[in-house]
Amino acid sequence: MSRQWIRFPLREGECSRQAHCDLPQGTYEREMGREGFFGPTAHLHHKHPPTGWIDWEGPLRPHAFNFNDIPSERDCPLAAPLTLHNADVKLRVWRTHGAMRHLVRNADGDELLFVHEGSGHFYCDFGHLEYRDGDYLLIPRGTAWRIEASAPSYFLLIENSDGAYQLPDKGLLGPQAIFDLAVLEHPHIDDAFKAQQDENTWQIRIKRRGQISTVTYPYNPLDVVGWHGDNTVVRLNWRDIRPLVSHRYHLPPSVHTTFVANGFVICTFTPRPVESDPGALKVPFFHNNDDYDEVLFYHRGNFFSRDNIEQGMVTLHPCGFPHGPHPKALKKSQEDPATFIDEVAVMIDTRRALEVSDAAAAVDVAEYVNSWRAPGM
């Protein structure tokens, strides 16, 4: 049976004519939205910042984690420490250097590697790719692969446990919007790939239902001589993403969607100009994302809407309470607005609530919940 939301835009009291523009004097706009900014919304105008709490009790609170402090140097990505997870997605962090002397295969889900630091070579069933910082490496379920790091490398691993990664519907923007599919790179059966094919003993470590099996071969199983099809590894770098922007309207995070999965989406925030219209909001708006938990991995740059956040840190805002810019960022946007946002971050919005692992809990920044307090409170 088909169904649709009950939608009937109404007005009450003192409110703006449009969302995120020309707010009533002295008010703070809060968006209550459904379905990750795709569903019905309401915009409420408050006399005080919606995040102006002075105390917090109970488990539902915003978190900041310093993933830089998680011991994550491993020779095997399957042993990388789990950080945040639910039935649809598992986040891990993995540091490595040198060359892996075995292969891995994830039979539990598709893997998305985001290269936070480092560079090197990626070998898989389909051939050879070089990687660098800022790359996404999308690895279909069942692919055997390994890394040879040229420089110490730090990865965010995002496992999709239910289905394949897909691209968002670009609709009237056209297929070349955000990034042209022509920039996607695939592995090649090149000289480097052929050179690593040998008759030595190799192992493939296979993860299935969270357990590891090891299969030993008397040769390198990456011995493909050719292939055809459209189920393969692809590489995308954030530098090839051309973000959607508007000079008159602060666009919602959903316009930065890069990959879509069952139960979650992945967005990429890249450097972009700030809205120049005098009446337009110039920082992320206060909002309740009431169907999704929101995770941000901070890759590089100046994270203009967050205070005391460094590269390699992660924030988690569970659904159920409003969040938005920190007081310093909000004040600066009103008094001395920037003209350009120089930041790169990966956002994972999950439909199911996320669990915090012991590894993440150990690097939780307890005072983050108080970072929205106005100075002097």
Secondary structure, DSSP 8 states (H G I E B T S, - for coil): ------------SS--SSTTBS--TT-EEEEEESTTTTS-EEEEEESS-TT--S---SS---EEEEGGGS--B-S-GGGS-EEEE-SSEEEEEEEEEEE-SSEEEESSSEEEEEEEEEEEEEEETTEEEEE-TTEEEEE-TT-EEEEEEEEEEEEEEEEE-SS--B----GGG-TTSBS-GGG-B--B--HHHHHT--SS-EEEEEEETTEEEEEEESS-S-------SS-S-EEEEGGG-B----SSS---GGGGEEEEETTEEEEEE--EE---STTB--S--EEEETT-EEEEEEEEE--TT-SS--TTEEEEE-TTS-B---HHHHHHHHHS--SEE-EEEEEEEESS--EE-HHHHTTB-GGGGGTTS-TT-
